[in-house]
Structures are given as structure tokens and as C-alpha cells.
């Protein structure tokens, strides 16, 4: 079955932008969101709005999900009036969420029994990548399902890495988020330390970016931290969720995760301080408050 009509469920920071890109690339698109007002906003862009996930599944050739967590995906996929209730043989289910590997396998079994191919396809690139259609997509699923999904992937991303069988994309995404958390924590601690010691933190960034451990991520987050820009690209709440999933998954495979466990508790502290909806860069503000020093400011708050 060729894919002409795509459903998209979950219209948050990432999903709304991805759905718009699918429309721009020539797909007919039907959307659904738990908060209907977000879906209605897309009607002006020519996207259709469904009242339930089941209605989406009844209309389309392929349906995509991009929701916050395990509970949300299970409800959208298999709850009352969920996708499974109206799914048809030959359809394709692409999940762009970051959830548990166990749920991915559960979905594969349930939808596979109805003749629906399932691909787990978590993404990285934040809302900017979703806006520009330049996301990196990590996938798990059969070669046949991957071949069918390529036009959808090309509409929302610029790099697709087929990691293996169903669930492999999620394995890689969780491991990657553990790395991001550790990178950002060490980087922001270094910026805070140099500032507190009376050294311009820009010199720290300059040295990092001239070294073997340079990364474009440090340019992006360094600028945000120096400018106190904590607008949300990826929230503290979601990173805490992903680190929890990573640690749980590692336990299944008997792999110790001491660094991820430490990062998880760091995010737990930030959430306890009421910062859960802020960008992950705001984690450092907890440590700034403890030290009485902001990154990039002289003692006493002078820039």
C-alpha cells in the first residue's frame, strides 16, 4: 500500500512542526491531539482534524505518534477509541515518541496481529530540527516496513539510522539522551566554576570548541546559558522521564548506569525546585542558586 494520507497524533513542540512538514511535502494529513485546540490551530494550514485516534486510523494509510510518555502512547494506541480499534491490514504505524522498549514490543505484537507494520522511530534535533525538517531519526523495524516509511521520514528528517529490529531505535535514543544529559551537566558545571573563579566563561567555551571534545551542541547551549535563554527545546520533565526509562532498560540487561543515575537525581532536584517545564539547560540554575553565582556574571550580579 502506497502512503498518501498520513495521520499524526500528538501536537506538542515537535509533533505540530512535523505534521506541518508532512503537509508541505505533499501528504494529505489528518491530526489529533488530546487538547483539541492545538489540532484546530493547524486547520488553517490545510490539515484535517479528527475527533478520536480511531477516526484517524479509519482514514489514513499510515499513522504517526509523537506523545510525551508511556501512559499517553498506550492510551492513544490501545485505549478506548484508540488506533488499534480501527487499524486495518496493510497500514503502517510509526512512533516518533521516546518510550520504553517494552511498550514498543507490546505495540508490535498488538498491531502486528491486525496486519499493521510497526516502526519505532524516536528523533533528536529538538524543536528547531522539527521546524526545519532536519531531525535525526533512529529506527527499529523490518526492512520492508522501513522501505515503505522512507517518504514519511524524508518529509520530517535529514538523517535516518536503521538501528535494527523493532525496539532498536528506542534503545539507541535512550542511550543518546543519557549522553546528552552528561554532556550538558559537565559543560554547565564548567561554565559555573570558571565564572565563580573570576574567569570569563567564554574562554572555557573557546578552549572546549578548539579541542578534541568540541561539539556544535556546546555552541548552541553555551549561547543559551550565557544569555539566560531557557525557552524550552527539551524539558527537564521529559529528560527525567527518559533517564528513568534508560535506567530501567539497563536493569533488564544487567548493565550498570552510575552516570545516568546521578543525572536522573540532578533532574529530580530541578523538578523539585519547580523547574520541570523549563529547558534542560535550566538544570544549572539550581546549582547557581546554591553557589550564589550566575554563569557569565561577576560577583554581585554584574555582567
C-alpha positions in Angstrom: 0.0 0.0 0.0 1.5 3.4 -1.0 1.3 6.1 1.5 -0.7 9.2 0.5 -2.7 10.1 3.6 -0.9 10.3 6.9 -2.3 10.6 10.4 -0.3 12.5 13.1 -1.2 12.2 16.8 0.5 14.4 19.4 1.0 18.0 18.5 3.4 19.4 21.1 6.7 21.2 20.5 7.8 18.5 18.0 4.6 17.0 16.6 2.9 20.1 15.3 6.0 21.1 13.3 6.4 17.5 11.9 2.8 17.4 10.9 3.1 20.7 9.0 6.2 19.4 7.2 4.3 16.3 6.1 1.7 18.6 4.6 4.3 20.7 2.9 5.8 17.6 1.3 2.5 16.7 -0.4 0.9 14.3 2.0 -2.8 14.6 3.0 -2.6 14.9 6.7 -5.2 14.2 9.5 -4.2 15.2 13.0 -5.5 14.5 16.5 -4.4 15.9 19.9 -5.5 15.3 23.4 -6.1 19.1 23.7 -8.3 19.8 20.7 -7.4 23.5 20.4 -3.9 22.6 19.3 -5.2 20.5 16.5 -7.7 23.2 15.4 -4.8 25.6 15.0 -3.5 23.5 12.1 -6.7 23.7 10.1 -5.5 27.0 8.6 -2.5 25.1 7.2 -4.8 22.6 5.4 -4.6 19.8 7.8 -7.7 17.8 8.7 -8.7 17.3 12.4 -10.1 14.1 13.8 -12.1 13.8 17.0 -10.5 10.5 18.1 -7.5 8.4 17.4 -9.8 5.7 16.0 -11.1 8.2 13.4 -7.5 8.9 12.4 -6.8 5.2 11.8 -10.0 4.8 9.8 -9.0 7.5 7.4 -5.3 7.1 6.7 -2.7 4.8 5.1 -0.1 5.4 7.9 -0.4 6.9 11.3 2.4 8.6 13.4 2.5 9.3 17.1 4.7 11.8 19.0 3.5 11.9 22.6 5.1 12.5 26.0 5.3 9.2 27.7 4.4 5.5 28.1 0.9 6.1 29.5 0.0 8.6 26.8 1.1 6.3 24.0 -0.6 3.3 25.4 -3.9 5.3 25.7 -3.6 6.7 22.2 -2.7 3.4 20.6 -4.7 0.9 22.6 -7.2 2.7 24.8 -10.9 3.3 24.2 -11.3 4.7 20.6 -7.6 4.2 20.2 -5.7 3.5 16.9 -5.9 -0.3 17.4 -9.7 -0.3 17.4 -9.8 1.0 13.8 -6.5 -0.2 12.4 -6.6 -2.2 9.1 -4.2 -4.7 7.5 -1.6 -3.0 5.3 -1.3 0.2 7.4 1.9 1.5 8.8 2.4 2.7 12.4 5.4 5.0 13.0 6.0 6.0 16.6 8.3 9.1 17.0 7.9 9.2 20.8 10.6 8.2 23.3 9.0 5.5 25.4 10.0 2.1 26.9 11.4 -0.7 24.7 8.8 -3.0 26.4 5.9 -0.9 25.1 7.4 -0.8 21.6 7.4 -4.6 21.6 3.8 -4.6 23.0 2.6 -2.4 20.2 4.4 -4.5 17.7 2.6 -7.6 18.8 -0.8 -6.0 19.1 -0.8 -4.1 15.8 1.1 -6.9 14.0 -1.8 -9.2 14.9 -4.0 -6.9 12.8 -1.6 -6.9 9.8 -0.1 -3.4 10.7 3.7 -2.9 10.3 5.2 -1.0 13.3 8.4 1.1 13.4 9.8 2.8 16.5 11.4 6.0 15.3 12.4 8.4 18.1 14.1 11.6 16.9 16.7 14.1 18.0 17.1 17.7 16.9 14.7 19.5 19.2 12.0 21.9 18.0 14.4 23.7 15.6 15.0 20.4 13.7 11.3 19.7 13.7 10.6 23.1 12.3 13.2 22.8 9.5 12.7 19.1 8.8 16.2 18.2 9.7 15.7 15.7 12.5 17.9 12.7 13.0 15.6 9.6 13.2 16.6 6.3 14.9 14.5 3.4 13.7 13.7 -0.1 14.6 11.7 -2.4 12.4 11.7 -4.7 9.4 13.4 -3.8 6.1 10.1 -3.9 4.3 8.5 -1.5 6.8 11.5 0.8 6.6 11.2 0.9 2.8 7.5 2.0 3.0 8.3 4.6 5.6 11.0 6.4 3.7 8.8 9.1 2.2 7.5 10.0 5.6 11.0 10.1 7.1 12.2 12.3 4.2 9.5 14.8 5.0 10.5 15.3 8.6 14.2 14.5 8.8 17.5 14.6 7.1 19.2 11.5 8.5 17.7 8.1 9.2 19.7 5.4 11.0 18.1 2.0 10.9 19.4 0.5 14.2 17.9 -3.0 13.8 14.8 -4.9 14.7 11.7 -3.3 16.4 12.8 -1.6 19.6 16.4 -0.9 18.5 15.7 2.7 17.7 14.4 3.3 21.2 17.4 1.5 22.7 19.7 4.0 20.9 17.6 7.0 21.7 17.6 6.3 25.4 21.4 5.8 25.4 21.8 9.0 23.5 19.8 11.0 25.9 21.9 9.7 28.7 24.9 11.1 26.8 23.2 14.5 26.3 22.4 14.8 30.0 26.0 14.1 31.0 27.5 16.4 28.4 25.2 19.3 29.4 25.8 18.8 33.1 29.6 18.7 32.8 29.6 21.7 30.4 27.3 23.9 32.6 29.3 23.0 35.7 32.5 24.1 34.0 30.9 27.4 33.0 29.7 28.0 36.5 33.1 27.1 38.0 35.0 29.4 35.7 32.6 32.2 36.4 32.8 31.8 40.1 36.6 31.7 40.0 36.7 35.0 38.2 37.5 33.7 34.7 35.4 34.7 31.6 33.4 31.5 30.8 33.7 32.4 27.1 37.3 31.4 27.4 36.2 28.0 28.7 33.9 27.6 25.6 36.7 28.7 23.3 39.0 26.1 24.6 36.4 23.3 24.5 35.5 24.1 20.9 39.2 24.1 19.9 39.7 20.7 21.4 39.1 17.1 20.6 35.9 17.1 22.6 34.3 20.0 20.7 30.6 19.8 19.7 28.1 22.0 18.0 25.9 21.3 21.0 28.2 23.3 23.2 27.9 26.3 20.8 24.1 26.1 21.0 23.8 25.6 24.8 26.7 27.9 25.6 25.0 30.8 23.9 21.7 30.0 25.7 23.3 29.7 29.1 25.2 33.0 28.7 22.1 34.8 27.5 19.9 33.2 30.2 17.7 31.7 27.5 15.8 28.8 29.0 13.0 28.7 26.4 12.0 25.0 26.1 13.5 22.9 23.4 13.5 19.7 25.6 12.0 20.0 29.0 13.5 18.9 32.3 10.4 16.7 33.0 10.9 14.8 29.7 14.7 14.3 30.3 13.9 12.9 33.8 11.4 10.6 32.2 13.9 9.4 29.6 16.7 8.8 32.1 14.3 6.8 34.2 13.5 4.7 31.1 17.2 4.3 30.3 18.0 3.0 33.8 15.0 0.6 33.9 16.0 -0.8 30.5 19.7 -1.1 31.6 18.5 -3.1 34.6 16.8 -5.6 32.3 20.1 -6.2 30.6 22.1 -6.1 33.9 24.2 -3.1 32.7 25.1 -0.6 35.5 24.4 3.0 34.8 26.0 5.1 37.6 26.4 8.3 35.5 22.8 8.1 34.3 21.6 7.5 37.8 23.4 10.6 39.0 22.0 12.7 36.1 18.5 11.4 37.0 18.8 12.7 40.5 20.1 16.0 39.3 16.9 16.4 37.2 14.9 15.2 40.2 16.3 18.1 42.2 15.4 20.6 39.4 11.9 19.2 39.2 11.5 19.6 43.0 12.5 23.2 42.6 9.6 23.8 40.2 11.6 23.9 37.0 10.2 20.8 35.3 8.7 22.6 32.3 11.8 24.6 31.6 14.5 23.6 29.1 17.1 21.1 30.3 19.7 24.0 30.3 17.9 25.4 33.3 19.2 22.5 35.5 22.3 24.6 36.2 20.2 27.3 37.8 19.7 25.0 40.8 23.5 25.0 41.3 23.7 28.7 40.6 21.3 29.3 43.5 23.4 27.1 45.8 26.6 29.0 44.8 25.1 32.5 44.8 26.6 33.0 41.3 25.1 33.1 37.8 27.1 32.0 34.8 28.6 34.9 33.0 28.0 37.4 35.8 30.6 38.9 38.1 30.2 38.6 41.9 27.2 40.8 42.9 25.4 40.1 39.6 27.3 42.4 37.3 27.5 41.1 33.7 
